[in-house]
Amino acid sequence: MERRLIETMLSFSSEPCVVLNRGLHVVAGNDLARSSFALQAGDTFLDWVLNAPREKRKLTACFGSTAQIRFAMQTEAGQGLTACGWRLGGAFQSHDLIAVKLVETLRIKTGFANMTTAHRSNLQRAKRLHLQKIRLEQENQVLATQVETDPMTGLLNARGLHRMMEDAIAQRKVFALFYIDMNGLKVINDALGHEAGDQAIQTLARAIKENSRDRDVAARIGGDEFALLALHVHSTNVLRDIGEAIATTLAQHSVILPGERVQQLSAAMGIARYPDNGDTIQDIEKAADRAMYASKRMALTTVIAGDPRNRSIADALQSSIVGRPCGP
């Protein structure tokens, strides 16, 4: 029997293989058997296998048939294996040899465990990235809110108002823009200081917020200048009612000036509508600003740009008004 010939044959196997004789001694083995299990010619196979009597019956059964016989086994080192044995035929039949192919199930289990661990690690990493994304989005939202919010009143600022108007125009939503300017703030600031003026500004902000609808958007766009974006409004009566409600609430508050003079708080309001008074933000703001100055000049609470019921106001709107007048 040529051991080299057998080993040459076994070298073509992609799995560890050994050839055993009737005494269950290793006659030959390939490089994988030597590197993976330290099995080589001359070794006693049963010394390497745990529970030898049971495995011996399985192994000896392989000498009776060239059909492959599969069975589980465990090495003395505790490795779990799946073996496949069969009787060699042909030129080796007279030598009464069997080939045993060894599959290292422990390696397979370890590989699967590593894959499972990697999968679990990827899931955890994906979860962390998702949570980090949510946190960054929340932080960005907070920053965006801070950029668009007036710190004194908590209302939107001019930037936030413009964004809301841009969205409404892009979606072709009908809306009205109130421009609201407090009367007499300079008198309050000069007589009582800016702290009293700030309190008056906050009072106007509350009056606007309390008398606007849930879907309306209030903003402070300057020192004592406010705006109210009223969405989905078609009726001039509704707009006048909102303006009158703001004025009434504001008039319930007053300040005591030097000399026991009582000054009630009041504001001038001008209203422009989209798309009636223009197609752009600039057009709407310009119309609302002119209406507000007409209200201030004519001592009216609310002026709606283009309202045909008040021709004198319409005429005032057509006149050239350059800059903002001083005084209440």
C-alpha positions as CSV (number, residue, x, y, z in Angstrom):
1,M,0.0,0.0,0.0
2,E,1.3,3.4,-1.0
3,R,0.8,5.9,1.8
4,R,1.9,8.7,-0.4
5,L,-0.6,7.8,-3.0
6,I,-3.4,7.8,-0.4
7,E,-2.3,11.2,0.9
8,T,-2.1,12.6,-2.6
9,M,-5.7,11.5,-3.0
10,L,-6.7,13.1,0.3
11,S,-5.0,16.3,-0.6
12,F,-7.8,17.1,-3.0
13,S,-10.3,17.2,-0.2
14,S,-11.4,20.6,1.1
15,E,-12.0,19.1,4.5
16,P,-9.8,17.3,7.0
17,C,-9.6,13.6,6.1
18,V,-7.8,10.5,7.5
19,V,-7.7,6.9,6.4
20,L,-8.0,4.2,9.1
21,N,-7.3,0.5,9.2
22,R,-9.2,-2.3,11.0
23,G,-7.3,-1.4,14.2
24,L,-8.6,2.1,13.9
25,H,-5.1,3.5,13.5
26,V,-4.4,6.4,11.2
27,V,-2.8,5.1,8.0
28,A,-2.6,8.5,6.2
29,G,-4.0,12.0,6.5
30,N,-4.1,15.3,4.6
31,D,-2.6,18.6,5.7
32,L,-5.9,19.8,7.0
33,A,-6.2,16.9,9.4
34,R,-2.7,17.6,10.7
35,S,-3.2,21.4,11.1
36,S,-6.8,21.3,12.4
37,F,-6.7,18.2,14.7
38,A,-3.0,17.1,14.9
39,L,-3.9,13.7,13.4
40,Q,-1.2,12.0,11.4
41,A,-0.1,8.5,10.3
42,G,0.5,6.2,13.3
43,D,-1.9,7.9,15.7
44,T,-4.6,5.8,17.4
45,F,-7.9,7.3,16.3
46,L,-9.8,6.1,19.4
47,D,-7.3,7.8,21.7
48,W,-8.4,11.0,20.1
49,V,-12.2,10.5,20.4
50,L,-14.3,10.8,23.5
51,N,-16.7,7.9,24.4
52,A,-14.6,5.4,22.4
53,P,-16.9,2.3,22.7
54,R,-19.8,4.1,21.1
55,E,-17.7,5.7,18.4
56,K,-15.9,2.4,17.7
57,R,-19.2,0.8,16.8
58,K,-20.0,3.7,14.4
59,L,-16.5,3.5,12.9
60,T,-16.4,-0.2,12.4
61,A,-19.8,0.0,10.7
62,C,-18.1,1.9,7.9
63,F,-16.0,-1.1,7.0
64,G,-19.1,-2.9,5.8
65,S,-20.3,-0.6,3.1
66,T,-18.9,1.9,0.6
67,A,-22.0,4.0,1.3
68,Q,-21.2,7.0,3.4
69,I,-22.2,6.7,7.1
70,R,-22.6,10.0,9.0
71,F,-22.3,10.3,12.8
72,A,-21.6,12.8,15.5
73,M,-18.5,12.6,17.6
74,Q,-16.5,14.6,20.1
75,T,-12.7,14.8,20.6
76,E,-10.9,14.4,23.9
77,A,-10.3,18.2,23.6
78,G,-14.1,18.7,23.7
79,Q,-14.5,19.7,20.0
80,G,-17.8,18.7,18.5
81,L,-17.5,17.1,15.1
82,T,-19.6,15.6,12.4
83,A,-17.9,12.6,10.8
84,C,-18.6,10.9,7.5
85,G,-16.9,7.5,7.0
86,W,-17.0,4.9,4.2
87,R,-15.0,1.8,3.1
88,L,-12.4,2.4,0.4
89,G,-12.9,0.2,-2.7
90,G,-11.0,-0.4,-5.8
91,A,-7.2,-1.0,-5.4
92,F,-7.5,-0.4,-1.7
93,Q,-10.3,-2.9,-1.0
94,S,-8.0,-5.7,-0.1
95,H,-6.3,-3.5,2.6
96,D,-9.7,-3.1,4.4
97,L,-9.4,0.6,4.9
98,I,-12.0,3.3,5.6
99,A,-11.8,7.1,4.9
100,V,-13.1,9.4,7.6
101,K,-14.0,13.0,6.7
102,L,-14.2,15.4,9.7
103,V,-16.3,18.5,9.7
104,E,-15.5,20.9,12.5
105,T,-19.0,21.9,13.7
106,L,-17.4,23.9,16.5
107,R,-15.8,26.1,13.9
108,I,-19.1,26.5,12.1
109,K,-20.9,27.4,15.4
110,T,-18.2,29.9,16.2
111,G,-18.5,31.4,12.8
112,F,-22.2,31.6,13.1
113,A,-21.8,33.1,16.6
114,N,-19.4,35.7,15.2
115,M,-21.9,36.5,12.4
116,T,-24.7,36.8,15.0
117,T,-22.5,39.1,17.2
118,A,-21.6,41.2,14.2
119,H,-25.2,41.4,13.2
120,R,-26.2,42.4,16.7
121,S,-23.4,44.9,16.8
122,N,-24.6,46.4,13.5
123,L,-28.1,46.7,14.8
124,Q,-26.9,48.4,17.9
125,R,-24.8,50.7,15.8
126,A,-27.7,51.5,13.5
127,K,-29.9,52.2,16.6
128,R,-27.2,54.5,18.0
129,L,-26.9,56.3,14.7
130,H,-30.7,56.6,14.5
131,L,-30.9,58.1,18.0
132,Q,-28.0,60.4,17.2
133,K,-29.9,61.5,14.1
134,I,-33.0,62.2,16.1
135,R,-31.1,64.1,18.7
136,L,-29.3,66.2,16.0
137,E,-32.7,66.9,14.3
138,Q,-34.1,68.0,17.7
139,E,-31.1,70.2,18.4
140,N,-31.4,71.7,14.9
141,Q,-35.1,72.3,15.5
142,V,-34.3,74.1,18.8
143,L,-31.7,76.2,17.1
144,A,-34.0,77.0,14.2
145,T,-36.7,78.0,16.7
146,Q,-34.3,80.2,18.6
147,V,-33.2,81.9,15.3
148,E,-36.8,82.7,14.4
149,T,-38.1,83.6,17.9
150,D,-38.2,87.0,19.6
151,P,-36.6,86.5,23.0
152,M,-38.7,89.2,24.8
153,T,-42.2,88.1,23.8
154,G,-41.7,84.5,22.7
155,L,-43.4,85.3,19.4
156,L,-41.8,84.8,16.0
157,N,-39.4,87.5,14.7
158,A,-39.3,89.0,11.2
159,R,-37.3,86.0,9.9
160,G,-39.9,83.5,11.2
161,L,-42.7,85.6,9.8
162,H,-41.2,85.7,6.3
163,R,-40.7,81.9,6.3
164,M,-44.4,81.4,7.2
165,M,-45.5,83.9,4.5
166,E,-43.2,82.2,1.9
167,D,-44.8,78.8,2.7
168,A,-48.3,80.3,2.4
169,I,-47.6,81.9,-0.9
170,A,-45.9,78.8,-2.3
171,Q,-49.1,76.9,-1.4
172,R,-51.4,79.6,-2.7
173,K,-53.1,80.0,0.6
174,V,-55.3,83.0,1.2
175,F,-54.1,85.1,4.2
176,A,-54.1,88.6,5.7
177,L,-51.2,90.4,7.2
178,F,-51.8,92.8,10.1
179,Y,-49.1,95.4,10.8
180,I,-49.5,96.7,14.4
181,D,-47.7,99.6,15.8
182,M,-48.0,100.8,19.4
183,N,-49.0,104.4,20.0
184,G,-47.1,106.6,22.5
185,L,-44.2,104.2,23.3
186,K,-41.6,107.0,23.1
187,V,-43.5,109.0,25.7
188,I,-43.5,106.0,28.1
189,N,-39.8,105.3,27.5
190,D,-38.9,109.0,28.1
191,A,-41.0,109.4,31.2
192,L,-40.7,106.1,32.9
193,G,-37.7,104.4,31.4
194,H,-37.3,101.4,29.0
195,E,-38.4,98.9,31.6
196,A,-41.9,100.4,31.6
197,G,-41.7,100.5,27.8
198,D,-40.8,96.8,27.7
199,Q,-43.7,96.0,29.9
200,A,-46.0,97.9,27.5
201,I,-44.6,95.9,24.5
202,Q,-45.2,92.7,26.3
203,T,-48.8,93.8,27.1
204,L,-49.4,94.3,23.4
205,A,-47.9,90.9,22.5
206,R,-50.3,89.2,25.0
207,A,-53.3,91.2,23.5
208,I,-52.4,90.0,20.0
209,K,-51.9,86.4,21.1
210,E,-55.1,86.3,23.2
211,N,-57.3,87.6,20.4
212,S,-55.8,85.6,17.4
213,R,-57.0,82.2,16.3
214,D,-55.1,79.0,16.9
215,R,-54.0,78.8,13.2
216,D,-52.8,82.5,13.2
217,V,-49.2,83.4,13.7
218,A,-48.1,86.4,15.7
219,A,-44.7,88.1,15.4
220,R,-42.7,90.9,16.8
221,I,-40.8,92.5,13.8
222,G,-39.3,95.6,15.5
223,G,-39.2,97.5,18.7
224,D,-42.9,98.3,19.1
225,E,-43.9,96.9,15.8
226,F,-45.9,93.6,15.5
227,A,-47.5,91.5,12.8
228,L,-50.2,88.9,12.7
229,L,-50.5,86.4,9.9
230,A,-54.2,85.4,9.7
231,L,-54.5,82.3,7.5
232,H,-57.6,81.3,5.5
233,V,-59.5,84.6,6.0
234,H,-61.8,85.9,3.3
235,S,-64.1,88.2,5.3
236,T,-63.2,91.8,6.0
237,N,-65.6,91.6,9.0
238,V,-63.6,88.8,10.6
239,L,-60.4,90.9,10.1
240,R,-62.1,94.0,11.7
241,D,-63.3,91.8,14.6
242,I,-59.8,90.6,15.3
243,G,-58.4,94.1,15.1
244,E,-61.1,95.5,17.4
245,A,-60.6,92.7,19.9
246,I,-56.9,93.4,20.1
247,A,-57.5,97.1,20.6
248,T,-60.1,96.5,23.3
249,T,-57.9,94.2,25.2
250,L,-55.0,96.6,24.9
251,A,-57.1,99.5,26.1
252,Q,-57.8,97.8,29.4
253,H,-54.2,98.5,30.3
254,S,-52.7,101.9,31.1
255,V,-49.6,103.5,32.6
256,I,-49.3,106.4,35.0
257,L,-47.1,109.2,33.7
258,P,-45.5,112.0,35.7
259,G,-48.1,114.4,37.0
260,E,-50.6,111.6,37.6
261,R,-51.4,111.5,33.9
262,V,-53.1,108.2,32.9
263,Q,-52.2,107.0,29.4
264,Q,-54.2,104.1,28.0
265,L,-52.3,101.7,25.8
266,S,-53.4,101.7,22.1
267,A,-52.1,100.7,18.7
268,A,-52.6,101.5,15.0
269,M,-53.3,98.5,12.7
270,G,-53.1,98.1,9.0
271,I,-54.2,95.0,7.1
272,A,-53.3,93.7,3.6
273,R,-54.6,90.6,2.0
274,Y,-53.0,88.0,-0.3
275,P,-53.5,87.8,-3.2
276,D,-55.9,90.9,-3.3
277,N,-53.1,93.4,-2.5
278,G,-50.1,91.7,-4.2
279,D,-48.4,88.5,-5.2
280,T,-45.2,88.9,-3.2
281,I,-44.2,89.3,0.4
282,Q,-42.8,92.8,-0.4
283,D,-46.1,93.8,-2.0
284,I,-48.2,92.6,1.0
285,E,-45.9,94.2,3.5
286,K,-45.9,97.5,1.7
287,A,-49.7,97.5,1.5
288,A,-50.0,96.6,5.2
289,D,-47.5,99.3,6.2
290,R,-49.4,102.0,4.3
291,A,-52.7,100.9,5.8
292,M,-51.1,101.0,9.3
293,Y,-49.9,104.6,8.7
294,A,-53.2,105.6,7.4
295,S,-54.7,104.2,10.6
296,K,-52.2,106.2,12.7
297,R,-52.6,109.4,10.8
298,M,-56.4,109.3,10.9
299,A,-56.7,108.0,14.5
300,L,-58.5,104.8,13.4
301,T,-58.0,101.5,15.1
302,T,-57.9,99.3,12.0
303,V,-57.5,100.1,8.3
304,I,-57.9,97.4,5.6
305,A,-56.0,98.1,2.4
306,G,-58.3,98.5,-0.6
307,D,-61.5,98.5,1.5
308,P,-64.1,100.3,-0.6
309,R,-66.2,101.3,2.4
310,N,-63.7,104.0,3.4
311,R,-62.8,106.1,0.4
312,S,-61.0,108.7,2.4
313,I,-58.6,105.9,3.6
314,A,-58.2,104.6,0.1
315,D,-57.2,108.1,-1.0
316,A,-54.8,108.3,1.9
317,L,-53.2,105.0,0.8
318,Q,-52.7,106.4,-2.7
319,S,-50.8,109.4,-1.5
320,S,-47.1,109.2,-1.2
321,I,-46.1,108.5,2.4
322,V,-42.3,108.6,2.8
323,G,-40.8,107.5,6.1
324,R,-42.6,107.1,9.4
325,P,-44.2,110.0,11.2
326,C,-43.0,110.8,14.7
327,G,-45.2,111.0,17.7
328,P,-48.2,108.9,18.9
